[in-house]
């Protein structure tokens, strides 16, 4: 009888060890200090274990909602969502940090992550992989990305993220200008010359130094010609000739005439 009982207890203990689950971050929190929880989560993040890191940072915030570790965890959560290409969640986490901790010394990073999330959303995996012209899509993400980067460089011009933000802003400006050129060209093809003029003029006004300025002038020449507004057409042609002589020379060689 004693032998049977001993065997039963041994089998029971073995079964328990076989079905033992992974430590729950919430259970671990009861016996861990806040700094231990943070460094455990940070280790998971550094190793690329984003799901584990996200759970651990969220658990830390739940058990220790105040203090520098909770604030830093919020930033790390925004970064994790960005890395997982969950743009809306990343932006939401960054916005929450900006609203709750506007004077935090790392709030510039929240603006940066917000800009990056929208920036990557605009480019998109399909555009990167298949060569899609992303400037033909809805420019909302580009506009919001530009706004976040602009907030960063305006509020924190000396931030270590400011230089990269400025480069991305220039890219976004060119992208937004090109989008407007697509729209203006569409209007031109449909015979909506007034709408084409308005859109091309907006490009010259809002993005005067972008590569799309030349295309905007070409559209103006054609649209004014279609409207029978010869003086404005000639003015646009003169500006085009003055600023893009090589382009005009190339067009002349092909057609033997001015752009029409």
Secondary structure, DSSP 8 states (H G I E B T S, - for coil): -HHHHHHHHHHHHHHHHHT-----HHHHHTTS-HHHHHHHHHHHHHTT-HHHHHHHHHHHHHH--SSHHHHHHHHHHHHHHHHTT-HHHHHHHHHHHHHH-TT-TTHHHHHHHHHHHHHHHHH-HHHHHH---GGGS-THHHHHHHHHHHHHHHH-TT-TTHHHHHHHHHHHHHHHHHHHHHHHHHHHHTT-HHHHHHHHHHHHHH-TTSTHHHHHHHHHHHHHHHHT-HHHHHHHHHHHHHH-HHHHHHHHHHHSS---
